[in-house]
């Protein structure tokens, strides 16, 4: 009998087995490799995909980082050693103090899982000196065939010392084993998203961590190309960008779901803030409000909000603490949200009203700190008004600091107003979809609804009653089915409530208009008395003039003419108002002469047209053309709204001409109103027909403020946002249409109304 010792040997199949079992999907394998770069204190990694969709020969993935790299000894003793305890012994990265995220030793199995071949190149400092060591190893995984001993298969390498260069790691994965799909690519983005968001973190005993930038280079997945952090900022509901120019004017740009792109300029100026820029992303809690669900899920959003929520400040590229820390409320947002602060700032009142929003309650929809991921960028200058405290913890609170807070808070409030508008749009669409779904049932159960607004609370109570009774009935269902039914019921209930809120908002505007109309009766009576007095005063001046010295007479004659001009302007307005009031009581539908209506409406606006140097309104309307049968007041309303909009467009865009055209075609009356004013982009044409949304990008309001006085703007009408909606409602009630059509130069805009 012989006695000796036996040793374990490892079959090459082990690498494949571990690769398949421990790293089950392509995106998980790639995520592990990216996490390894984060653990190596890299501040940037480039991930390049080449023919990854096709797979096989000539398909590659490159990963290149600028971390501390590995020495030849690290490669040999740690990277190539199976089941090493290196990461367990060193759980914190040496430079930035990051807690390592990669799973222990999965990186090499990930490489085996992804491709036929791996070329590893790495550069690291030698023993803490400035001398660099470069290592290159080739792993041909096809040679690791079952039945061979793992430790006996050589991997070719090169190594040497460098006098200059940079540390880092490069992994080239060649001849990919599987094709990459778009869904796997998006899953990869989600896996490593949270690593890319962090920018500026201090950990005791380590250098300040500037963050980890993940750059994806790919022609095959264009939506994911570029910095992953930028893709994240574009994935939530909306992203707000602000830039304060050399004159201290803050220009805002918002890109948001359903809203599109909005631009605005804050009316307040601040010389102290010139050169400052900021970007703020809004992450709502509802995933259906996300713009890119391929990268952003509710789970990922909650994780980012918990760890990165808040607006951080950077000076010359370095973070200023504690702004944006989890418990820091330097903007005062949490304090306002906690006390349910509702009013929007007074300088945003016009924006709120234009969007049909109650400015007194708008900020009840303000996001919390955690829902905002923001960065403020500042650059030092010779007259720098911001002074960092001696302990480096924030700025000294001076006037510039307070102005910065106000500018950012105002910008966020402007974004909130558009978020509320977004909710209106979503609510309206949900209502329309629900109406289509319920239409068959509604036809069977038509009931007479009270016309009074007071019916709304009663209806909401009825909804609550139905909800309660339905939940009782659901108790007999299996758990899973009951949960689904209750979720549908809750959605339907919220839909009804949003519908009532939207209707109430719309009615509030109409109630205001109705109240104004009632006051106008008394106003018109008083104006008529004043008009008579103006004529009397003018006649008195005529008599006095004859008794004055010849040299003084002309001044008084001009004064008398001015009184009569004022009387004529008032007379035009009162005539038009009186006509509309009179016709309100007329409920007979009949054929209405079109030319007469246009003449009367144009006279009502004649003084404004002359005052601001516009040419007379051109009329291309046949004398014999009639419209109808239609209510006369409705036809007047259509022309009044279209003409007033054209005048405002001209004033804002310094246009000179307006044309009203009407003609018969296919037994229908076509009415077209042209202007050469500010214009309207094609993608906004339908948007402005929505109620309470007359000026979606703010250009019209801004142009009017620059051109005319508040008094004249009030006379013309600031715009409640219901004018075009009224035009469309009237025309559709008669089976007609109202829409914008392309206008040939010199015209910028044309609205066409078609009536039977």
C-alpha positions in Angstrom: 0.0 0.0 0.0 1.3 3.5 -1.0 0.4 6.7 0.8 0.7 10.2 -0.8 -1.2 13.6 -1.2 -3.8 14.6 -3.7 -4.5 18.2 -5.0 -7.7 19.6 -6.6 -7.5 20.7 -10.2 -9.9 23.0 -12.0 -11.4 22.2 -15.3 -11.6 25.2 -17.8 -15.3 24.6 -18.1 -15.6 26.3 -14.6 -15.3 29.8 -16.1 -18.1 29.1 -18.6 -20.3 27.5 -15.9 -19.7 30.4 -13.5 -20.2 33.0 -16.2 -23.5 31.4 -17.3 -24.9 30.8 -13.7 -23.6 34.0 -11.9 -24.1 36.4 -14.8 -27.4 35.5 -16.5 -28.0 38.4 -18.8 -25.9 40.6 -21.1 -26.9 43.9 -19.4 -26.1 42.5 -15.9 -22.6 41.5 -17.1 -22.0 45.0 -18.6 -23.3 46.7 -15.4 -20.8 44.7 -13.4 -17.9 46.0 -15.6 -19.1 49.6 -15.3 -19.4 49.3 -11.5 -15.8 48.0 -11.4 -14.7 51.3 -13.0 -16.7 53.3 -10.4 -15.0 51.2 -7.7 -11.6 52.1 -9.2 -12.3 55.8 -8.5 -12.9 56.6 -12.2 -14.6 59.9 -12.9 -15.5 58.9 -16.4 -16.1 55.8 -18.5 -16.8 55.5 -22.2 -18.8 52.5 -23.3 -18.7 52.0 -27.0 -20.9 49.6 -29.0 -19.8 48.4 -32.4 -22.2 46.1 -34.4 -23.7 44.9 -31.1 -27.1 44.4 -32.7 -25.7 42.1 -35.2 -23.3 40.1 -32.9 -20.7 37.6 -34.0 -17.6 38.5 -36.1 -16.7 42.2 -36.0 -19.0 43.0 -33.1 -17.3 44.7 -30.2 -17.9 46.5 -26.9 -15.1 48.8 -25.5 -15.0 50.1 -22.0 -12.5 52.8 -21.2 -12.2 54.5 -17.8 -9.8 56.9 -16.1 -9.6 55.1 -12.8 -6.5 54.2 -10.8 -6.0 51.1 -13.0 -4.2 47.9 -12.1 -0.5 47.1 -11.8 0.8 43.8 -13.3 0.7 42.3 -9.8 -2.9 43.4 -9.3 -3.9 41.7 -12.6 -2.0 38.5 -11.8 -2.9 38.2 -8.1 -6.4 39.7 -8.0 -8.1 40.0 -11.4 -6.9 36.5 -12.6 -7.5 34.8 -9.3 -10.8 33.0 -8.9 -12.8 33.8 -5.8 -10.4 36.4 -4.5 -11.3 38.2 -1.2 -9.8 41.5 -2.4 -13.0 43.5 -2.5 -14.1 42.1 0.8 -10.8 43.2 2.4 -10.9 46.6 0.7 -14.6 47.6 0.6 -13.8 51.4 0.2 -12.1 53.0 -2.8 -8.8 54.6 -1.9 -9.2 58.1 -3.5 -12.8 59.2 -3.2 -13.9 56.8 -0.4 -16.6 55.2 -2.5 -18.3 52.1 -1.1 -17.6 49.6 -3.8 -20.6 48.4 -5.7 -19.3 45.6 -7.9 -20.0 42.0 -6.9 -17.0 40.2 -5.6 -15.1 38.8 -8.6 -17.9 38.8 -11.2 -16.0 41.1 -13.6 -13.9 38.4 -15.3 -17.0 36.1 -15.5 -18.9 38.9 -17.1 -16.2 39.2 -19.8 -16.4 35.5 -20.4 -20.2 35.8 -20.6 -20.2 38.5 -23.2 -17.6 37.8 -25.9 -15.2 35.2 -27.4 -12.2 37.3 -26.8 -11.0 40.0 -24.3 -8.1 42.4 -24.6 -7.4 44.0 -21.2 -5.1 47.1 -21.1 -4.4 49.0 -17.9 -2.0 51.6 -16.6 -1.4 52.2 -12.9 1.0 54.0 -10.6 3.8 51.8 -9.2 3.9 51.6 -5.4 2.3 55.0 -4.9 5.1 56.8 -7.0 4.6 58.8 -10.1 6.1 56.0 -12.2 3.5 54.2 -14.4 3.2 50.5 -15.3 1.4 49.4 -18.4 0.0 45.9 -18.8 -1.8 44.2 -21.7 -3.3 40.7 -21.5 -5.2 38.8 -24.2 -7.9 36.3 -23.2 -9.0 34.0 -25.9 -11.9 32.2 -24.3 -12.2 29.7 -27.1 -9.0 28.1 -25.7 -10.7 27.4 -22.3 -12.4 24.3 -23.6 -13.9 21.6 -21.3 -11.5 18.9 -20.4 -8.4 21.1 -20.1 -7.0 22.3 -16.8 -7.7 26.0 -16.1 -4.2 26.7 -14.6 -2.4 25.3 -17.6 -3.9 27.5 -20.3 -1.6 30.5 -20.9 -2.8 34.0 -21.5 -0.4 36.2 -23.5 0.6 39.5 -21.9 2.9 42.4 -22.2 4.0 44.8 -19.5 6.4 47.7 -19.1 7.1 51.0 -17.4 6.0 54.4 -18.8 7.5 57.8 -18.2 4.3 59.6 -18.8 0.6 59.0 -19.4 -2.6 58.6 -17.4 -4.0 55.8 -15.3 -7.0 53.8 -16.3 -8.4 50.6 -17.7 -9.5 49.5 -21.2 -11.6 46.4 -21.9 -12.2 45.4 -25.5 -14.8 42.6 -25.8 -14.5 41.1 -29.3 -16.8 38.8 -31.3 -19.9 39.1 -29.0 -21.6 35.9 -28.1 -25.1 37.3 -28.3 -26.8 40.1 -30.1 -27.9 43.1 -28.1 -31.5 44.2 -28.3 -32.8 47.7 -27.6 -34.6 46.5 -24.5 -31.3 45.0 -23.1 -29.5 48.3 -23.9 -32.2 50.2 -22.0 -32.0 47.8 -19.1 -28.3 48.5 -18.9 -28.9 52.2 -18.7 -31.3 51.6 -15.8 -28.9 49.4 -14.0 -26.1 52.0 -13.8 -28.2 55.2 -13.9 -27.9 56.1 -10.2 -24.1 55.9 -10.4 -24.1 58.6 -13.1 -26.3 61.2 -11.2 -23.9 61.8 -8.3 -22.0 65.0 -8.8 -20.0 66.4 -5.9 -19.7 64.4 -2.7 -17.4 64.7 0.3 -16.4 61.8 2.5 -14.2 62.3 5.6 -10.6 61.5 5.0 -10.8 61.3 1.2 -10.6 63.7 -1.8 -13.9 65.3 -2.9 -15.7 63.0 -5.3 -16.5 65.0 -8.5 -18.9 62.2 -9.7 -18.9 59.4 -12.3 -19.8 60.3 -15.8 -21.0 57.4 -18.1 -20.8 58.2 -21.8 -22.5 55.8 -24.2 -21.2 55.8 -27.8 -23.5 54.0 -30.1 -25.0 54.5 -33.5 -27.2 51.4 -33.1 -29.2 52.8 -30.1 -29.4 56.5 -30.9 -31.8 57.4 -28.0 -29.1 56.3 -25.5 -26.2 58.1 -27.1 -24.3 60.6 -25.0 -23.9 61.3 -21.2 -26.3 59.1 -19.2 -26.8 61.8 -16.7 -28.1 64.1 -19.4 -30.5 61.4 -20.6 -31.8 61.1 -17.0 -32.4 64.8 -16.8 -34.6 64.6 -19.9 -36.5 61.5 -18.7 -38.7 63.0 -16.0 -41.7 65.2 -16.6 -39.7 68.2 -17.5 -36.4 70.0 -17.5 -36.0 73.7 -16.8 -33.0 75.6 -18.0 -32.1 79.1 -16.9 -29.4 81.5 -18.2 -28.8 85.0 -16.8 -27.2 87.2 -19.4 -24.9 90.2 -19.0 -27.8 92.5 -18.4 -29.0 90.5 -15.5 -32.1 89.1 -17.4 -33.0 85.5 -16.7 -34.1 83.6 -19.8 -36.0 80.4 -19.1 -36.6 77.3 -21.2 -38.8 74.4 -20.3 -39.0 71.1 -22.1 -41.8 69.0 -20.7 -44.2 66.2 -21.5 -47.3 67.3 -23.5 -46.2 70.9 -23.1 -43.3 70.8 -25.6 -40.8 73.7 -25.4 -41.7 76.9 -23.6 -39.6 80.0 -23.3 -40.0 82.9 -20.9 -38.1 85.9 -19.6 -38.4 87.0 -16.0 -39.3 90.6 -15.7 -37.0 91.2 -12.7 -33.3 91.9 -13.4 -30.2 91.4 -11.2 -26.7 92.5 -12.1 -25.4 90.3 -9.3 -26.5 87.1 -11.0 -25.1 87.7 -14.5 -23.4 84.7 -15.9 -25.2 82.2 -13.7 -26.9 79.2 -15.3 -29.0 76.4 -13.9 -30.8 73.2 -14.9 -33.6 71.6 -12.8 -35.3 68.3 -13.6 -38.8 67.5 -12.1 -39.4 63.9 -11.2 -43.1 63.4 -10.3 -44.2 60.4 -8.3 -46.4 59.1 -11.2 -44.5 57.0 -13.7 -47.1 57.8 -16.4 -45.8 61.4 -16.3 -42.2 60.3 -17.2 -41.1 61.2 -20.7 -38.7 58.3 -21.1 -39.8 55.1 -19.3 -37.1 53.2 -21.2 -34.5 54.6 -18.8 -36.6 55.8 -15.9 -38.8 53.6 -13.8 -40.6 54.5 -10.6 -38.2 52.4 -8.6 -35.2 54.1 -10.1 -36.8 57.5 -9.7 -37.5 56.9 -6.0 -33.9 55.8 -5.5 -32.5 58.9 -7.2 -35.0 61.2 -5.4 -34.0 59.8 -2.0 -30.3 60.1 -2.6 -29.9 63.0 -5.0 -33.0 65.2 -4.6 -32.4 68.9 -4.2 -30.7 71.8 -6.1 -26.9 71.8 -5.8 -24.6 74.7 -6.4 -21.2 74.6 -8.3 -18.6 77.4 -8.3 -15.9 77.0 -11.0 -16.8 73.3 -11.4 -16.6 72.5 -7.6 -19.6 71.9 -5.5 -20.5 74.5 -2.8 -21.8 72.7 0.3 -24.3 72.2 1.9 -26.6 73.3 -0.9 -28.6 70.4 -2.2 -27.7 68.0 0.7 -30.6 65.7 1.7 -31.5 67.8 4.8 -30.7 71.2 3.3 -33.6 73.5 2.4 -31.7 76.6 1.2 -34.4 77.5 -1.3 -37.1 77.4 1.4 -39.2 74.9 -0.7 -39.9 72.4 2.1 -41.0 75.1 4.5 -43.6 76.5 1.9 -44.8 73.0 1.0 -45.3 72.1 4.7 -47.4 75.2 5.3 -49.4 74.7 2.1 -48.4 78.0 0.6 -50.6 78.6 -2.4 -50.2 82.0 -4.2 -47.9 82.4 -7.2 -45.7 85.5 -7.1 -47.4 88.6 -8.4 -45.0 88.9 -11.4 -46.3 85.5 -12.7 -50.0 86.4 -12.3 -50.4 87.1 -16.0 -48.9 83.8 -16.9 -51.2 82.0 -14.5 -54.3 83.8 -15.9 -53.3 83.2 -19.5 -53.1 79.5 -18.7 -56.4 79.6 -16.9 -54.9 78.9 -13.5 -56.0 80.5 -10.2 -52.8 82.3 -9.1 -54.0 82.3 -5.5 -53.8 78.5 -5.3 -51.3 77.5 -8.0 -48.3 76.7 -5.7 -50.3 74.0 -3.9 -48.9 71.9 -6.8 -45.3 72.9 -6.0 -42.8 70.0 -6.0 -40.9 69.0 -2.9 -37.1 69.2 -2.8 -36.7 65.5 -3.4 -38.7 65.8 -6.7 -36.2 68.3 -8.1 -32.7 67.3 -9.3 -31.0 70.5 -10.0 -27.6 72.2 -10.5 -26.7 75.9 -10.4 -23.4 76.8 -12.2 -21.4 79.9 -11.2 -18.1 81.2 -12.5 -15.8 83.5 -10.5 -15.4 87.0 -11.8 -13.5 90.2 -10.7 -16.7 91.8 -9.2 -17.9 88.5 -7.7 -20.8 89.4 -5.3 -20.9 85.9 -3.7 -18.5 85.4 -0.8 -17.8 81.9 0.5 -17.7 81.6 4.3 -14.4 81.0 6.1 -15.4 77.4 7.0 -16.2 76.8 3.3 -19.8 75.9 4.2 -21.9 78.0 1.9 -22.1 81.7 1.0 -22.4 84.7 3.2 -26.1 85.7 3.1 -26.0 89.1 1.3 -28.2 90.7 -1.3 -26.8 88.6 -4.2 -27.5 85.4 -2.3 -31.1 86.5 -1.7 -31.5 87.5 -5.3 -30.3 84.0 -6.4 -32.8 82.3 -4.2 -35.6 84.5 -5.6 -34.6 84.0 -9.2 -34.6 80.2 -8.9 -37.8 80.1 -6.9 -39.6 82.3 -9.5 -38.2 80.0 -12.2 -39.6 76.9 -10.5 -42.9 78.7 -10.0 -43.1 79.3 -13.7 -42.5 75.6 -14.3 -45.2 74.8 -11.8 -47.8 76.8 -13.7 -47.0 74.7 -16.8 -47.2 71.5 -14.8 -50.7 72.5 -13.8 -51.5 73.1 -17.5 -50.1 69.7 -18.3 -52.5 68.2 -15.7 -55.4 70.0 -17.4 -54.3 68.5 -20.8 -54.0 65.0 -19.4 -57.3 65.4 -17.6 -59.1 66.5 -20.7 -57.7 63.6 -22.7 -58.6 61.1 -20.0 -62.1 62.5 -20.0 -62.4 62.3 -23.8 -61.2 58.7 -23.7 -63.6 57.8 -20.9 -66.5 59.4 -22.7 -65.8 57.2 -25.8 -65.6 54.1 -23.6 -68.9 54.9 -21.8 -70.7 56.3 -24.8 -72.8 53.1 -25.4 -73.9 53.1 -21.7 -74.6 56.8 -21.7 -76.9 56.5 -24.6 -79.0 54.1 -22.6 -79.2 56.2 -19.5 -79.6 59.8 -20.5 -80.7 61.9 -17.5 -81.5 65.6 -17.2 -78.6 67.3 -15.5 -79.2 70.5 -13.4 -77.6 73.5 -15.2 -76.5 75.2 -12.0 -72.9 75.1 -10.9 -74.2 74.0 -7.5 -74.9 70.6 -9.0 -71.2 69.8 -9.0 -70.8 69.1 -5.2 -74.0 67.0 -5.4 -72.5 65.0 -8.3 -69.3 64.5 -6.4 -71.2 63.2 -3.4 -73.0 60.8 -5.7 -69.6 59.6 -7.0 -68.5 58.9 -3.5 -71.7 57.0 -2.8 -71.3 54.8 -5.9 -67.6 54.2 -5.0 -68.6 53.0 -1.5 -71.3 50.7 -2.7 -69.0 49.3 -5.4 -66.3 48.5 -2.9 -68.8 46.6 -0.8 -69.7 44.5 -3.8 -66.0 43.8 -4.6 -65.5 42.1 -1.3 -66.9 38.9 -2.7 -64.3 38.8 -5.5 -60.9 36.9 -5.2 -58.1 39.1 -3.8 -56.3 39.7 -7.1 -59.5 40.5 -9.0 -60.8 42.7 -6.2 -57.6 44.8 -6.2 -57.8 45.3 -10.0 -61.4 46.3 -9.8 -60.8 48.8 -7.0 -57.9 50.3 -8.9 -60.1 50.8 -11.9 -62.8 52.4 -9.7 -60.3 54.7 -8.1 -59.1 55.8 -11.5 -62.6 56.5 -12.7 -63.4 58.5 -9.5 -60.2 60.6 -10.0 -61.2 61.2 -13.6 -64.6 62.5 -12.7 -63.1 64.8 -10.0 -60.5 66.2 -12.5 -63.3 66.7 -15.0 -65.3 68.8 -12.5 -62.1 70.8 -11.5 -61.4 71.6 -15.2 -65.0 72.6 -15.8 -65.0 74.7 -12.7 -61.9 76.5 -14.0 -63.4 77.2 -17.4 -66.7 78.4 -15.8 -64.8 80.7 -13.5 -63.5 82.6 -16.5 -66.9 82.7 -18.0 -68.5 83.9 -14.7 -65.9 86.7 -14.6 -66.9 87.7 -18.1 -70.6 87.6 -17.3 -70.0 89.8 -14.2 -68.1 92.3 -16.4 -70.9 92.3 -18.9 -73.4 93.2 -16.2 -71.3 96.2 -15.1 -71.0 97.3 -18.8 -74.7 98.1 -19.0 -74.3 100.8 -16.3 -71.0 101.9 -17.9 -72.5 102.4 -21.3 -75.2 104.6 -19.9 -72.6 106.8 -18.2 -70.5 106.9 -21.3 -73.4 108.2 -23.4 -73.8 111.1 -21.0 -70.1 111.9 -21.2 -70.3 111.8 -25.0 -73.0 114.4 -25.0 -71.0 116.6 -22.7 -67.9 116.2 -25.0 -70.0 117.5 -27.9 -71.3 120.4 -25.8 -67.8 121.3 -24.7 -66.5 121.2 -28.3 -69.4 123.6 -29.4 -68.6 125.9 -26.5 -65.0 126.1 -27.6 -66.1 126.9 -31.2 -68.0 129.9 -29.9 -65.1 131.0 -27.7 -62.5 130.7 -30.5 -64.1 133.5 -32.5 -63.5 135.9 -29.6 -59.8 135.0 -29.2 -56.8 136.7 -30.9 -56.1 135.0 -34.3 -52.7 133.7 -33.2 -54.3 131.6 -30.4 -57.3 130.2 -32.3 -55.5 127.2 -33.9 -54.5 125.6 -30.6 -58.1 125.7 -29.4 -59.4 124.4 -32.7 -57.1 121.3 -32.3 -58.4 120.8 -28.8 -62.0 120.9 -30.0 -61.1 118.4 -32.8 -59.5 116.2 -30.1 -62.7 116.2 -28.1 -64.8 115.2 -31.1 -62.3 112.4 -32.0 -62.6 111.0 -28.5 -66.4 111.2 -28.8 -66.3 109.3 -32.1 -64.0 106.6 -30.6 -66.4 106.1 -27.7 -69.3 106.1 -30.0 -67.8 103.3 -32.1 -67.3 101.2 -28.9 -70.7 101.8 -27.5 -72.4 101.0 -30.8 -70.6 97.7 -31.0 -71.3 96.9 -27.4 -75.0 97.9 -27.8 -75.3 95.7 -30.9 -74.0 92.7 -29.0 -76.2 93.3 -26.0 -79.2 93.7 -28.2 -78.5 90.6 -30.1 -78.0 88.5 -27.0 -81.8 88.5 -26.5 -82.4 87.5 -30.1 -82.8 83.7 -30.3 -83.8 83.5 -33.9 -81.4 81.8 -36.4 -81.5 83.4 -39.8 -79.2 84.4 -42.7 -77.0 87.3 -41.7 -75.3 89.7 -44.2 -71.6 89.1 -43.7 -70.4 92.5 -45.0 -72.5 94.4 -42.5 -71.1 92.4 -39.6 -67.5 92.9 -40.7 -68.0 96.7 -41.2 -69.5 97.1 -37.7 -66.8 95.1 -36.0 -64.0 96.8 -37.8 -65.4 100.2 -36.7 -65.2 99.1 -33.1 -61.5 98.6 -33.4 -60.7 101.4 -35.7 -59.2 103.8 -33.2 -56.6 101.2 -32.0 -55.7 100.4 -35.5 -55.0 104.1 -36.3 -53.4 104.7 -32.9 -50.6 102.1 -33.5 -50.0 102.9 -37.2 -51.6 99.9 -38.8 -53.2 100.1 -42.2 -57.0 99.9 -42.5 -58.4 96.5 -42.4 -58.9 95.1 -45.9 -62.3 93.5 -46.6 -62.8 91.1 -49.4 -66.4 90.2 -48.7 -69.2 90.3 -51.3 -72.1 92.6 -50.6 -74.5 89.8 -51.3 -72.9 87.1 -49.1 -75.0 85.9 -46.2 -74.1 83.4 -43.5 -76.6 81.1 -41.8 -79.1 80.4 -40.6 -77.1 81.4 -37.4 -77.6 83.5 -34.3 -76.5 87.0 -35.1 -74.6 87.4 -31.8 -72.7 84.2 -32.5 -71.5 85.5 -35.9 -70.5 88.8 -34.3 -68.6 86.8 -31.6 -66.7 84.9 -34.2 -65.6 88.0 -36.1 -64.8 90.0 -32.9 -62.5 87.3 -31.5 -60.7 86.7 -34.8 -60.1 90.4 -35.5 -59.0 91.1 -31.9 -56.5 88.2 -32.1 -55.2 89.5 -35.5 -54.7 93.0 -34.0 -52.8 91.6 -31.0 -50.7 89.5 -33.3 -49.8 92.6 -35.4 -49.0 94.7 -32.3 -46.7 92.0 -30.9 -45.0 91.4 -34.2 -45.2 95.0 -35.5 -47.4 93.9 -38.4 -49.3 96.4 -40.5 -52.0 94.6 -42.4 -55.1 92.6 -41.8 -57.4 91.0 -44.3 -60.9 89.6 -43.7 -62.0 87.4 -46.6 -65.3 85.6 -47.1 -66.6 83.5 -50.0 -68.9 80.6 -50.8 -67.4 77.2 -51.8 -69.4 73.9 -52.1 -72.5 75.5 -50.5 -70.5 76.5 -47.4 -69.2 79.9 -46.3 -65.5 80.3 -45.8 -64.3 83.1 -43.6 -60.5 83.8 -43.4 -58.7 86.3 -41.3 -55.1 87.1 -42.3 -52.4 89.1 -40.5 -48.7 89.8 -41.0 -47.9 89.9 -37.3 -45.9 87.7 -34.9 -46.9 84.4 -36.6 -47.6 81.0 -35.0 -45.5 77.9 -35.4 -47.3 74.9 -37.0 -47.0 72.7 -34.0 -48.8 75.3 -31.8 -51.9 75.6 -34.1 -54.1 73.2 -32.3 -52.7 74.1 -28.9 -54.1 77.6 -29.0 -57.6 76.4 -29.6 -57.5 74.7 -26.2 -59.4 76.7 -23.5 -57.2 78.9 -21.3 -54.2 78.4 -23.5 -54.1 81.5 -25.8 -50.4 82.1 -25.7 -48.5 78.9 -25.1 -45.0 80.1 -25.6 -45.4 83.6 -24.0 -44.2 85.4 -27.2 -47.5 87.2 -27.7 -47.7 88.6 -24.2 -44.1 89.7 -24.2 -44.5 91.4 -27.6 -47.6 93.3 -26.4 -45.9 94.4 -23.2 -43.1 95.9 -25.2 -45.3 97.6 -27.7 -48.4 99.1 -26.0 -49.5 100.5 -22.7 -51.4 98.6 -20.1 -54.4 100.8 -20.6 -54.6 100.0 -24.4 -53.9 96.3 -23.7 -56.8 96.3 -21.3 -59.0 97.9 -23.9 -58.0 95.4 -26.5 -58.3 92.5 -24.1 -55.4 90.8 -22.3 -56.8 87.4 -23.4 -58.6 85.0 -21.1 -57.6 82.1 -23.3 -61.1 81.2 -24.4 -61.5 83.3 -27.6 -60.4 80.8 -30.2 -62.1 78.0 -28.2 -65.4 80.0 -28.4 -64.9 80.4 -32.1 -64.4 76.7 -32.6 -67.3 75.8 -30.3 -69.7 78.0 -32.2 -68.6 76.7 -35.6 -68.7 73.1 -34.6 -72.2 73.6 -33.1 -73.3 74.4 -36.7 -71.4 71.4 -38.2 -68.5 73.6 -39.3 -64.8 73.9 -38.6 -62.3 76.4 -37.3 -58.5 75.9 -37.8 -55.3 77.6 -38.9 -54.2 77.2 -42.6 -50.9 78.0 -44.3 -50.7 81.6 -45.4 -48.6 82.8 -48.3 -46.4 85.8 -47.9 -46.7 88.6 -47.0 -49.2 87.0 -44.5 -47.9 85.2 -41.4 -51.1 83.7 -40.0 -54.5 82.8 -41.3 -57.5 81.4 -39.4 -60.2 79.8 -41.5 -63.8 79.3 -40.3 -66.1 77.1 -42.4 -69.9 77.3 -41.8 -72.7 75.5 -43.6 
